[in-house]
């Protein structure tokens, strides 16, 4: 199958069809990206309980296309939901790097935004944006499930505005 994929790829490149297809499919690609977000199901601290509540039957985040997955290879959103110790920081960075692009980061709660109650603690990272490109900040201690869902809706708007990522791999 590899040889046929390569031949098709060569033809698409040679005829500029790849660029045309990208342009044509971008609105559809972007629509499907923002309506099917896959956050990593990874709990850091107490905010993770609100994350769990948001996907329960009362708030039902799945109805908006927010579906938690357990492998970073299947995810496009890294949801940080608690304080980040210096020991866990390299593991989080690694999880982020294992996610395929395009990908986004949400900082949920005061701890992941700025260290929260541990703002001057020797072993707590003073904000996720010191080592990851955070796209959306959701303040609160903890933010309620409604606030988390609102953050995802804001991310949808951002994905729509950015329209990044080709439909075909380069
Ligand atoms: S922001 Fe508050 S609820 Fe969330 S992890 Fe920090 S202390 Fe816990």
Backbone and ligand atoms as CSV (ligand in chain L), in Angstrom:
chain,resi,resn,atom,element,x,y,z
A,1,UNK,N,N,0.829,-1.214,0.000
A,1,UNK,CA,C,0.000,0.000,0.000
A,1,UNK,C,C,0.860,1.260,0.000
A,2,UNK,N,N,2.064,1.140,0.563
A,2,UNK,CA,C,2.929,2.316,0.655
A,2,UNK,C,C,3.248,2.898,-0.714
A,3,UNK,N,N,3.558,1.968,-1.686
A,3,UNK,CA,C,3.956,2.471,-3.009
A,3,UNK,C,C,2.804,3.236,-3.662
A,4,UNK,N,N,1.549,2.736,-3.482
A,4,UNK,CA,C,0.414,3.427,-4.115
A,4,UNK,C,C,0.172,4.783,-3.442
A,5,UNK,N,N,0.342,4.826,-2.141
A,5,UNK,CA,C,0.209,6.120,-1.453
A,5,UNK,C,C,1.241,7.108,-1.963
A,6,UNK,N,N,2.481,6.608,-2.166
A,6,UNK,CA,C,3.540,7.497,-2.644
A,6,UNK,C,C,3.243,8.004,-4.054
A,7,UNK,N,N,2.730,7.097,-4.916
A,7,UNK,CA,C,2.410,7.503,-6.300
A,7,UNK,C,C,1.315,8.573,-6.286
A,8,UNK,N,N,0.263,8.336,-5.493
A,8,UNK,CA,C,-0.829,9.318,-5.412
A,8,UNK,C,C,-0.299,10.649,-4.884
A,9,UNK,N,N,0.552,10.565,-3.862
A,9,UNK,CA,C,1.131,11.781,-3.283
A,9,UNK,C,C,1.940,12.550,-4.320
A,10,UNK,N,N,2.755,11.815,-5.113
A,10,UNK,CA,C,3.578,12.465,-6.155
A,10,UNK,C,C,2.703,13.158,-7.186
A,11,UNK,N,N,1.625,12.464,-7.592
A,11,UNK,CA,C,0.729,13.061,-8.599
A,11,UNK,C,C,0.079,14.336,-8.049
A,12,UNK,N,N,-0.380,14.255,-6.796
A,12,UNK,CA,C,-1.026,15.424,-6.176
A,12,UNK,C,C,-0.059,16.599,-6.095
A,13,UNK,N,N,1.181,16.308,-5.767
A,13,UNK,CA,C,2.189,17.376,-5.650
A,13,UNK,C,C,2.506,17.978,-7.012
A,14,UNK,N,N,2.726,17.078,-8.001
A,14,UNK,CA,C,3.143,17.530,-9.329
A,14,UNK,C,C,2.074,18.405,-9.983
A,15,UNK,N,N,0.819,18.099,-9.713
A,15,UNK,CA,C,-0.261,18.849,-10.384
A,15,UNK,C,C,-0.795,19.997,-9.529
A,16,UNK,N,N,-0.182,20.255,-8.417
A,16,UNK,CA,C,-0.651,21.301,-7.495
A,16,UNK,C,C,-2.045,20.974,-6.923
A,17,UNK,N,N,-2.498,19.741,-7.189
A,17,UNK,CA,C,-3.835,19.375,-6.715
A,17,UNK,C,C,-3.888,19.354,-5.191
A,18,UNK,N,N,-2.746,19.102,-4.575
A,18,UNK,CA,C,-2.704,19.040,-3.120
A,18,UNK,C,C,-3.100,20.390,-2.499
A,19,UNK,N,N,-2.545,21.466,-3.093
A,19,UNK,CA,C,-2.858,22.809,-2.580
A,19,UNK,C,C,-4.333,23.128,-2.796
A,20,UNK,N,N,-4.835,22.762,-3.983
A,20,UNK,CA,C,-6.236,23.051,-4.302
A,20,UNK,C,C,-7.168,22.273,-3.365
A,21,UNK,N,N,-6.823,21.004,-3.134
A,21,UNK,CA,C,-7.650,20.183,-2.235
A,21,UNK,C,C,-7.634,20.736,-0.814
A,22,UNK,N,N,-6.438,21.167,-0.388
A,22,UNK,CA,C,-6.312,21.752,0.950
A,22,UNK,C,C,-7.238,22.942,1.108
A,23,UNK,N,N,-7.204,23.823,0.090
A,23,UNK,CA,C,-8.008,25.040,0.143
A,23,UNK,C,C,-9.503,24.704,0.146
A,24,UNK,N,N,-9.849,23.743,-0.699
A,24,UNK,CA,C,-11.249,23.341,-0.850
A,24,UNK,C,C,-11.789,22.695,0.425
A,25,UNK,N,N,-10.945,21.866,1.045
A,25,UNK,CA,C,-11.407,21.070,2.192
A,25,UNK,C,C,-11.214,21.764,3.536
A,26,UNK,N,N,-10.487,22.893,3.535
A,26,UNK,CA,C,-10.172,23.532,4.822
A,26,UNK,C,C,-11.420,23.870,5.660
A,27,UNK,N,N,-12.484,24.455,5.054
A,27,UNK,CA,C,-13.670,24.749,5.889
A,27,UNK,C,C,-14.262,23.492,6.513
A,28,UNK,N,N,-14.330,22.421,5.749
A,28,UNK,CA,C,-14.882,21.170,6.278
A,28,UNK,C,C,-13.975,20.598,7.369
A,29,UNK,N,N,-12.662,20.624,7.097
A,29,UNK,CA,C,-11.649,20.135,8.046
A,29,UNK,C,C,-11.742,20.903,9.353
A,30,UNK,N,N,-11.846,22.239,9.227
A,30,UNK,CA,C,-11.915,23.097,10.400
A,30,UNK,C,C,-13.212,22.858,11.183
A,31,UNK,N,N,-14.307,22.706,10.456
A,31,UNK,CA,C,-15.608,22.438,11.106
A,31,UNK,C,C,-15.546,21.129,11.908
A,32,UNK,N,N,-14.959,20.092,11.311
A,32,UNK,CA,C,-14.903,18.803,12.005
A,32,UNK,C,C,-13.934,18.856,13.189
A,33,UNK,N,N,-12.842,19.625,13.050
A,33,UNK,CA,C,-11.897,19.752,14.171
A,33,UNK,C,C,-12.562,20.390,15.381
A,34,UNK,N,N,-13.268,21.491,15.148
A,34,UNK,CA,C,-13.801,22.220,16.305
A,34,UNK,C,C,-15.033,21.550,16.903
A,35,UNK,N,N,-15.678,20.674,16.139
A,35,UNK,CA,C,-16.855,19.988,16.677
A,35,UNK,C,C,-16.551,18.576,17.173
A,36,UNK,N,N,-15.296,18.199,17.148
A,36,UNK,CA,C,-14.908,16.899,17.724
A,36,UNK,C,C,-13.551,17.067,18.402
A,37,UNK,N,N,-13.600,17.629,19.610
A,37,UNK,CA,C,-12.351,17.853,20.356
A,37,UNK,C,C,-12.124,16.665,21.290
A,38,UNK,N,N,-10.880,16.229,21.346
A,38,UNK,CA,C,-10.537,15.053,22.143
A,38,UNK,C,C,-9.537,15.438,23.234
A,39,UNK,N,N,-10.030,15.844,24.421
A,39,UNK,CA,C,-9.093,16.172,25.505
A,39,UNK,C,C,-8.519,14.897,26.129
A,40,UNK,N,N,-7.301,15.040,26.629
A,40,UNK,CA,C,-6.663,13.904,27.306
A,40,UNK,C,C,-7.306,13.702,28.685
A,41,UNK,N,N,-7.703,12.471,28.964
A,41,UNK,CA,C,-8.327,12.153,30.251
A,41,UNK,C,C,-7.227,11.936,31.273
A,42,UNK,N,N,-6.772,13.022,31.854
A,42,UNK,CA,C,-5.607,12.973,32.733
A,42,UNK,C,C,-5.860,13.937,33.888
A,43,UNK,N,N,-6.006,13.399,35.099
A,43,UNK,CA,C,-6.308,14.242,36.251
A,43,UNK,C,C,-5.054,14.627,37.010
A,44,UNK,N,N,-4.911,15.929,37.313
A,44,UNK,CA,C,-3.744,16.394,38.067
A,44,UNK,C,C,-4.078,16.622,39.538
A,45,UNK,N,N,-5.236,17.204,39.805
A,45,UNK,CA,C,-5.603,17.493,41.203
A,45,UNK,C,C,-7.112,17.689,41.290
A,46,UNK,N,N,-7.564,18.475,42.298
A,46,UNK,CA,C,-9.011,18.524,42.582
A,46,UNK,C,C,-9.847,19.057,41.426
A,47,UNK,N,N,-9.325,19.915,40.562
A,47,UNK,CA,C,-10.099,20.388,39.408
A,47,UNK,C,C,-10.526,19.225,38.512
A,48,UNK,N,N,-9.797,18.121,38.577
A,48,UNK,CA,C,-10.131,16.962,37.730
A,48,UNK,C,C,-11.525,16.422,38.066
A,49,UNK,N,N,-11.980,16.635,39.320
A,49,UNK,CA,C,-13.321,16.165,39.684
A,49,UNK,C,C,-14.389,16.938,38.915
A,50,UNK,N,N,-14.126,18.235,38.702
A,50,UNK,CA,C,-15.075,19.044,37.909
A,50,UNK,C,C,-15.020,18.614,36.442
A,51,UNK,N,N,-13.823,18.242,35.989
A,51,UNK,CA,C,-13.703,17.720,34.619
A,51,UNK,C,C,-14.565,16.455,34.492
A,52,UNK,N,N,-14.487,15.573,35.486
A,52,UNK,CA,C,-15.270,14.338,35.442
A,52,UNK,C,C,-16.766,14.656,35.462
A,53,UNK,N,N,-17.156,15.641,36.299
A,53,UNK,CA,C,-18.576,16.004,36.385
A,53,UNK,C,C,-19.079,16.542,35.045
A,54,UNK,N,N,-18.218,17.275,34.348
A,54,UNK,CA,C,-18.664,17.886,33.081
A,54,UNK,C,C,-19.029,16.836,32.035
A,55,UNK,N,N,-18.449,15.651,32.141
A,55,UNK,CA,C,-18.789,14.629,31.138
A,55,UNK,C,C,-19.838,13.650,31.661
A,56,UNK,N,N,-20.339,13.894,32.884
A,56,UNK,CA,C,-21.429,13.062,33.418
A,56,UNK,C,C,-22.762,13.444,32.791
A,57,UNK,N,N,-23.837,12.715,33.172
A,57,UNK,CA,C,-25.134,12.957,32.520
A,57,UNK,C,C,-25.725,14.345,32.770
A,58,UNK,N,N,-25.342,15.007,33.875
A,58,UNK,CA,C,-25.957,16.312,34.164
A,58,UNK,C,C,-25.500,17.397,33.178
A,59,UNK,N,N,-24.196,17.422,32.852
A,59,UNK,CA,C,-23.681,18.453,31.938
A,59,UNK,C,C,-23.396,17.889,30.544
A,60,UNK,N,N,-23.062,16.627,30.482
A,60,UNK,CA,C,-22.952,15.896,29.224
A,60,UNK,C,C,-22.144,16.640,28.150
A,61,UNK,N,N,-20.845,16.806,28.416
A,61,UNK,CA,C,-19.986,17.527,27.466
A,61,UNK,C,C,-19.927,16.850,26.098
A,62,UNK,N,N,-20.204,15.563,26.066
A,62,UNK,CA,C,-20.114,14.833,24.783
A,62,UNK,C,C,-21.098,15.345,23.753
A,63,UNK,N,N,-22.230,15.922,24.235
A,63,UNK,CA,C,-23.219,16.427,23.262
A,63,UNK,C,C,-22.628,17.561,22.443
A,64,UNK,N,N,-21.539,18.190,22.957
A,64,UNK,CA,C,-20.885,19.275,22.222
A,64,UNK,C,C,-19.636,18.787,21.485
A,65,UNK,N,N,-19.434,17.496,21.460
A,65,UNK,CA,C,-18.285,16.950,20.741
A,65,UNK,C,C,-17.010,16.939,21.562
A,66,UNK,N,N,-17.143,17.003,22.901
A,66,UNK,CA,C,-15.954,16.987,23.777
A,66,UNK,C,C,-15.844,15.569,24.338
A,67,UNK,N,N,-14.924,14.799,23.786
A,67,UNK,CA,C,-14.865,13.371,24.112
A,67,UNK,C,C,-13.485,13.040,24.687
A,68,UNK,N,N,-13.463,12.624,25.936
A,68,UNK,CA,C,-12.175,12.340,26.598
A,68,UNK,C,C,-11.590,11.025,26.094
A,69,UNK,N,N,-10.278,11.049,25.850
A,69,UNK,CA,C,-9.560,9.843,25.439
A,69,UNK,C,C,-8.389,9.628,26.410
A,70,UNK,N,N,-7.912,8.383,26.469
A,70,UNK,CA,C,-6.863,8.075,27.452
A,70,UNK,C,C,-5.458,8.058,26.876
A,71,UNK,N,N,-5.327,8.102,25.565
A,71,UNK,CA,C,-3.989,8.092,24.974
A,71,UNK,C,C,-3.704,9.448,24.320
A,72,UNK,N,N,-2.516,10.006,24.555
A,72,UNK,CA,C,-2.199,11.297,23.910
A,72,UNK,C,C,-2.199,11.197,22.385
A,73,UNK,N,N,-1.961,9.998,21.853
A,73,UNK,CA,C,-1.960,9.816,20.393
A,73,UNK,C,C,-3.340,10.032,19.788
A,74,UNK,N,N,-4.385,9.939,20.625
A,74,UNK,CA,C,-5.757,10.102,20.123
A,74,UNK,C,C,-6.336,11.463,20.494
A,75,UNK,N,N,-5.500,12.354,21.059
A,75,UNK,CA,C,-6.021,13.605,21.605
A,75,UNK,C,C,-5.511,14.824,20.854
A,76,UNK,N,N,-6.308,15.902,20.907
A,76,UNK,CA,C,-5.820,17.166,20.359
A,76,UNK,C,C,-5.926,18.319,21.366
A,77,UNK,N,N,-6.396,18.022,22.585
A,77,UNK,CA,C,-6.457,19.057,23.630
A,77,UNK,C,C,-5.807,18.518,24.903
A,78,UNK,N,N,-4.832,19.274,25.417
A,78,UNK,CA,C,-4.242,18.914,26.718
A,78,UNK,C,C,-4.923,19.785,27.763
A,79,UNK,N,N,-5.731,19.159,28.611
A,79,UNK,CA,C,-6.479,19.889,29.638
A,79,UNK,C,C,-5.737,19.769,30.966
A,80,UNK,N,N,-5.181,20.891,31.425
A,80,UNK,CA,C,-4.425,20.892,32.685
A,80,UNK,C,C,-5.385,21.269,33.799
A,81,UNK,N,N,-5.562,20.381,34.770
A,81,UNK,CA,C,-6.651,20.587,35.732
A,81,UNK,C,C,-6.174,20.453,37.181
A,82,UNK,N,N,-5.108,21.154,37.513
A,82,UNK,CA,C,-4.637,21.120,38.901
A,82,UNK,C,C,-3.238,21.710,38.995
A,83,UNK,N,N,-2.686,21.690,40.197
A,83,UNK,CA,C,-1.334,22.231,40.346
A,83,UNK,C,C,-0.348,21.309,39.636
A,84,UNK,N,N,0.712,21.922,39.151
A,84,UNK,CA,C,1.709,21.170,38.385
A,84,UNK,C,C,3.003,21.170,39.191
A,85,UNK,N,N,3.359,20.011,39.715
A,85,UNK,CA,C,4.611,19.951,40.470
A,85,UNK,C,C,5.784,19.938,39.483
A,86,UNK,N,N,6.936,20.361,39.976
A,86,UNK,CA,C,8.117,20.385,39.088
A,86,UNK,C,C,8.477,18.978,38.637
A,87,UNK,N,N,8.093,17.996,39.450
A,87,UNK,CA,C,8.407,16.613,39.106
A,87,UNK,C,C,7.537,16.124,37.946
A,88,UNK,N,N,6.289,16.599,37.877
A,88,UNK,CA,C,5.383,16.111,36.828
A,88,UNK,C,C,5.530,16.935,35.525
A,89,UNK,N,N,6.183,18.087,35.614
A,89,UNK,CA,C,6.303,18.965,34.439
A,89,UNK,C,C,6.892,18.272,33.207
A,90,UNK,N,N,8.019,17.529,33.329
A,90,UNK,CA,C,8.562,16.872,32.121
A,90,UNK,C,C,7.602,15.845,31.534
A,91,UNK,N,N,6.827,15.164,32.394
A,91,UNK,CA,C,5.870,14.163,31.890
A,91,UNK,C,C,4.762,14.854,31.098
A,92,UNK,N,N,4.308,16.022,31.589
A,92,UNK,CA,C,3.260,16.758,30.871
A,92,UNK,C,C,3.774,17.247,29.520
A,93,UNK,N,N,5.013,17.722,29.520
A,93,UNK,CA,C,5.620,18.200,28.263
A,93,UNK,C,C,5.707,17.039,27.257
A,94,UNK,N,N,6.060,15.871,27.793
A,94,UNK,CA,C,6.174,14.695,26.932
A,94,UNK,C,C,4.809,14.289,26.375
A,95,UNK,N,N,3.776,14.325,27.224
A,95,UNK,CA,C,2.424,14.006,26.753
A,95,UNK,C,C,2.025,14.966,25.639
A,96,UNK,N,N,2.336,16.247,25.848
A,96,UNK,CA,C,2.006,17.260,24.823
A,96,UNK,C,C,2.712,16.934,23.508
A,97,UNK,N,N,3.966,16.568,23.591
A,97,UNK,CA,C,4.723,16.271,22.378
A,97,UNK,C,C,4.237,15.001,21.683
A,98,UNK,N,N,3.609,14.104,22.425
A,98,UNK,CA,C,3.088,12.870,21.826
A,98,UNK,C,C,1.757,13.095,21.104
A,99,UNK,N,N,1.130,14.226,21.344
A,99,UNK,CA,C,-0.158,14.494,20.676
A,99,UNK,C,C,0.096,14.961,19.246
A,100,UNK,N,N,-0.689,14.458,18.289
A,100,UNK,CA,C,-0.489,14.905,16.906
A,100,UNK,C,C,-0.995,16.336,16.709
A,101,UNK,N,N,-0.358,17.083,15.827
A,101,UNK,CA,C,-0.790,18.452,15.508
A,101,UNK,C,C,-1.948,18.388,14.508
A,102,UNK,N,N,-2.816,19.391,14.485
A,102,UNK,CA,C,-2.842,20.560,15.359
A,102,UNK,C,C,-3.391,20.209,16.739
A,103,UNK,N,N,-2.888,20.929,17.756
A,103,UNK,CA,C,-3.276,20.615,19.143
A,103,UNK,C,C,-3.355,21.901,19.957
A,104,UNK,N,N,-4.083,21.828,21.061
A,104,UNK,CA,C,-4.337,23.005,21.882
A,104,UNK,C,C,-4.180,22.658,23.361
A,105,UNK,N,N,-3.987,23.710,24.166
A,105,UNK,CA,C,-3.806,23.514,25.613
A,105,UNK,C,C,-4.806,24.399,26.366
A,106,UNK,N,N,-5.486,23.817,27.351
A,106,UNK,CA,C,-6.390,24.573,28.217
A,106,UNK,C,C,-5.846,24.507,29.642
A,107,UNK,N,N,-5.706,25.666,30.285
A,107,UNK,CA,C,-5.319,25.719,31.705
A,107,UNK,C,C,-6.584,25.942,32.516
A,108,UNK,N,N,-6.988,24.933,33.277
A,108,UNK,CA,C,-8.228,24.988,34.060
A,108,UNK,C,C,-7.884,25.205,35.537
A,109,UNK,N,N,-8.422,26.282,36.118
A,109,UNK,CA,C,-8.224,26.525,37.551
A,109,UNK,C,C,-6.982,27.357,37.848
A,110,UNK,N,N,-7.031,27.989,39.032
A,110,UNK,CA,C,-5.947,28.904,39.416
A,110,UNK,C,C,-4.588,28.214,39.483
A,111,UNK,N,N,-4.579,26.947,39.901
A,111,UNK,CA,C,-3.293,26.260,40.073
A,111,UNK,C,C,-2.538,26.147,38.756
A,112,UNK,N,N,-3.246,25.715,37.703
A,112,UNK,CA,C,-2.523,25.544,36.437
A,112,UNK,C,C,-2.277,26.891,35.770
A,113,UNK,N,N,-3.080,27.909,36.107
A,113,UNK,CA,C,-2.859,29.235,35.505
A,113,UNK,C,C,-1.646,29.920,36.137
A,114,UNK,N,N,-1.566,29.842,37.499
A,114,UNK,CA,C,-0.516,30.643,38.144
A,114,UNK,C,C,0.116,29.990,39.378
A,115,UNK,N,N,-0.256,28.765,39.677
A,115,UNK,CA,C,0.230,28.141,40.903
A,115,UNK,C,C,-0.827,28.154,41.996
A,116,UNK,N,N,-1.841,29.032,41.859
A,116,UNK,CA,C,-2.962,29.090,42.807
A,116,UNK,C,C,-2.517,29.262,44.245
A,117,UNK,N,N,-3.081,28.497,45.174
A,117,UNK,CA,C,-2.698,28.643,46.581
A,117,UNK,C,C,-1.215,28.339,46.810
A,118,UNK,N,N,-0.557,27.708,45.840
A,118,UNK,CA,C,0.863,27.357,45.981
A,118,UNK,C,C,1.733,28.272,45.118
A,119,UNK,N,N,1.296,29.551,45.015
A,119,UNK,CA,C,1.977,30.465,44.085
A,119,UNK,C,C,3.446,30.668,44.421
A,120,UNK,N,N,3.811,30.480,45.709
A,120,UNK,CA,C,5.226,30.689,46.044
A,120,UNK,C,C,5.872,29.416,46.594
A,121,UNK,N,N,5.265,28.265,46.240
A,121,UNK,CA,C,5.792,27.005,46.765
A,121,UNK,C,C,7.031,26.567,45.957
A,122,UNK,N,N,7.995,26.028,46.628
A,122,UNK,CA,C,9.279,25.699,45.984
A,122,UNK,C,C,9.156,24.616,44.913
A,123,UNK,N,N,8.122,23.730,45.026
A,123,UNK,CA,C,8.063,22.599,44.091
A,123,UNK,C,C,6.861,22.650,43.156
A,124,UNK,N,N,6.194,23.819,43.057
A,124,UNK,CA,C,5.039,23.941,42.165
A,124,UNK,C,C,5.360,24.927,41.051
A,125,UNK,N,N,5.024,24.530,39.813
A,125,UNK,CA,C,5.271,25.391,38.650
A,125,UNK,C,C,4.323,26.591,38.719
A,126,UNK,N,N,4.841,27.769,38.503
A,126,UNK,CA,C,4.047,28.999,38.638
A,126,UNK,C,C,3.332,29.343,37.325
A,127,UNK,N,N,2.544,28.414,36.850
A,127,UNK,CA,C,1.774,28.665,35.631
A,127,UNK,C,C,2.186,27.744,34.497
A,128,UNK,N,N,1.166,27.112,33.848
A,128,UNK,CA,C,1.456,26.166,32.755
A,128,UNK,C,C,2.098,26.854,31.564
A,129,UNK,N,N,1.822,28.173,31.403
A,129,UNK,CA,C,2.374,28.845,30.222
A,129,UNK,C,C,3.874,29.113,30.340
A,130,UNK,N,N,4.489,28.676,31.426
A,130,UNK,CA,C,5.946,28.784,31.512
A,130,UNK,C,C,6.632,27.656,30.728
A,131,UNK,N,N,5.859,26.611,30.371
A,131,UNK,CA,C,6.501,25.521,29.599
A,131,UNK,C,C,5.603,24.928,28.516
A,132,UNK,N,N,4.353,25.435,28.384
A,132,UNK,CA,C,3.453,24.954,27.327
A,132,UNK,C,C,2.726,26.151,26.710
A,133,UNK,N,N,2.372,26.070,25.411
A,133,UNK,CA,C,1.636,27.191,24.798
A,133,UNK,C,C,0.146,27.113,25.132
A,134,UNK,N,N,-0.262,27.807,26.179
A,134,UNK,CA,C,-1.666,27.728,26.637
A,134,UNK,C,C,-2.563,28.570,25.722
A,135,UNK,N,N,-3.672,27.983,25.271
A,135,UNK,CA,C,-4.604,28.680,24.383
A,135,UNK,C,C,-5.762,29.312,25.145
A,136,UNK,N,N,-6.273,28.604,26.159
A,136,UNK,CA,C,-7.456,29.071,26.885
A,136,UNK,C,C,-7.194,28.968,28.390
A,137,UNK,N,N,-7.547,30.028,29.126
A,137,UNK,CA,C,-7.432,30.037,30.590
A,137,UNK,C,C,-8.854,30.033,31.174
A,138,UNK,N,N,-9.107,29.121,32.119
A,138,UNK,CA,C,-10.426,29.070,32.769
A,138,UNK,C,C,-10.207,29.323,34.258
A,139,UNK,N,N,-10.489,30.556,34.734
A,139,UNK,CA,C,-10.229,30.860,36.145
A,139,UNK,C,C,-11.244,30.204,37.080
A,140,UNK,N,N,-10.878,30.108,38.351
A,140,UNK,CA,C,-11.768,29.527,39.364
A,140,UNK,C,C,-11.003,28.551,40.222
A,141,UNK,N,N,-11.583,28.250,41.394
A,141,UNK,CA,C,-10.933,27.300,42.300
A,141,UNK,C,C,-11.989,26.492,43.041
A,142,UNK,N,N,-12.539,25.467,42.441
A,142,UNK,CA,C,-12.323,25.067,41.053
A,142,UNK,C,C,-13.340,25.747,40.129
A,143,UNK,N,N,-13.069,25.799,38.822
A,143,UNK,CA,C,-14.113,26.254,37.894
A,143,UNK,C,C,-15.227,25.216,37.863
A,144,UNK,N,N,-16.472,25.688,37.759
A,144,UNK,CA,C,-17.590,24.747,37.681
A,144,UNK,C,C,-17.622,24.079,36.300
A,145,UNK,N,N,-18.331,22.950,36.173
A,145,UNK,CA,C,-18.409,22.294,34.854
A,145,UNK,C,C,-18.910,23.226,33.748
A,146,UNK,N,N,-19.842,24.151,34.111
A,146,UNK,CA,C,-20.330,25.103,33.094
A,146,UNK,C,C,-19.176,25.955,32.572
A,147,UNK,N,N,-18.281,26.358,33.506
A,147,UNK,CA,C,-17.144,27.192,33.106
A,147,UNK,C,C,-16.196,26.408,32.206
A,148,UNK,N,N,-16.015,25.127,32.526
A,148,UNK,CA,C,-15.141,24.289,31.691
A,148,UNK,C,C,-15.730,24.156,30.283
A,149,UNK,N,N,-17.029,23.907,30.218
A,149,UNK,CA,C,-17.676,23.781,28.906
A,149,UNK,C,C,-17.582,25.102,28.152
A,150,UNK,N,N,-17.749,26.221,28.868
A,150,UNK,CA,C,-17.602,27.539,28.232
A,150,UNK,C,C,-16.186,27.712,27.663
A,151,UNK,N,N,-15.182,27.205,28.400
A,151,UNK,CA,C,-13.800,27.264,27.906
A,151,UNK,C,C,-13.644,26.490,26.602
A,152,UNK,N,N,-14.259,25.323,26.531
A,152,UNK,CA,C,-14.193,24.537,25.291
A,152,UNK,C,C,-14.899,25.272,24.140
A,153,UNK,N,N,-16.012,25.953,24.470
A,153,UNK,CA,C,-16.714,26.696,23.415
A,153,UNK,C,C,-15.846,27.856,22.917
A,154,UNK,N,N,-15.085,28.457,23.841
A,154,UNK,CA,C,-14.163,29.529,23.428
A,154,UNK,C,C,-13.047,28.948,22.545
A,155,UNK,N,N,-12.611,27.744,22.900
A,155,UNK,CA,C,-11.582,27.089,22.078
A,155,UNK,C,C,-12.138,26.809,20.672
A,156,UNK,N,N,-13.409,26.417,20.605
A,156,UNK,CA,C,-14.038,26.205,19.291
A,156,UNK,C,C,-13.940,27.474,18.448
A,157,UNK,N,N,-14.236,28.629,19.088
A,157,UNK,CA,C,-14.171,29.897,18.357
A,157,UNK,C,C,-12.743,30.172,17.885
A,158,UNK,N,N,-11.789,29.841,18.749
A,158,UNK,CA,C,-10.380,30.072,18.392
A,158,UNK,C,C,-9.973,29.186,17.216
A,159,UNK,N,N,-10.390,27.923,17.250
A,159,UNK,CA,C,-10.047,27.005,16.152
A,159,UNK,C,C,-10.665,27.514,14.852
A,160,UNK,N,N,-11.902,28.016,14.946
A,160,UNK,CA,C,-12.572,28.550,13.753
A,160,UNK,C,C,-11.799,29.748,13.205
A,161,UNK,N,N,-11.354,30.638,14.089
A,161,UNK,CA,C,-10.652,31.843,13.651
A,161,UNK,C,C,-9.266,31.519,13.090
A,162,UNK,N,N,-8.582,30.549,13.693
A,162,UNK,CA,C,-7.215,30.216,13.249
A,162,UNK,C,C,-7.210,29.433,11.946
A,163,UNK,N,N,-8.159,28.480,11.820
A,163,UNK,CA,C,-8.236,27.600,10.641
A,163,UNK,C,C,-6.860,27.061,10.278
A,164,UNK,N,N,-6.186,26.446,11.250
A,164,UNK,CA,C,-4.829,25.980,10.972
A,164,UNK,C,C,-4.797,24.464,10.722
A,165,UNK,N,N,-3.742,24.017,10.083
A,165,UNK,CA,C,-3.583,22.592,9.802
A,165,UNK,C,C,-4.088,22.255,8.414
A,166,UNK,N,N,-3.243,21.661,7.563
A,166,UNK,CA,C,-3.692,21.284,6.219
A,166,UNK,C,C,-4.603,20.064,6.279
A,167,UNK,N,N,-5.474,19.936,5.301
A,167,UNK,CA,C,-6.322,18.749,5.231
A,167,UNK,C,C,-5.466,17.531,4.880
A,168,UNK,N,N,-4.527,17.727,3.954
A,168,UNK,CA,C,-3.611,16.638,3.587
A,168,UNK,C,C,-2.283,16.862,4.275
A,169,UNK,N,N,-1.663,15.779,4.710
A,169,UNK,CA,C,-0.353,15.892,5.365
A,169,UNK,C,C,0.688,16.367,4.367
A,170,UNK,N,N,1.627,17.200,4.835
A,170,UNK,CA,C,2.718,17.639,3.951
A,170,UNK,C,C,3.938,16.788,4.137
L,1,LIG,S1,S,-7.584,25.515,41.390
L,1,LIG,FE1,FE,-8.444,24.942,43.397
L,1,LIG,S2,S,-9.747,23.162,42.942
L,1,LIG,FE2,FE,-8.333,23.432,41.185
L,1,LIG,S3,S,-6.571,22.128,41.617
L,1,LIG,FE3,FE,-6.129,24.163,42.433
L,1,LIG,S4,S,-6.749,24.086,44.585
L,1,LIG,FE4,FE,-7.730,22.357,43.550
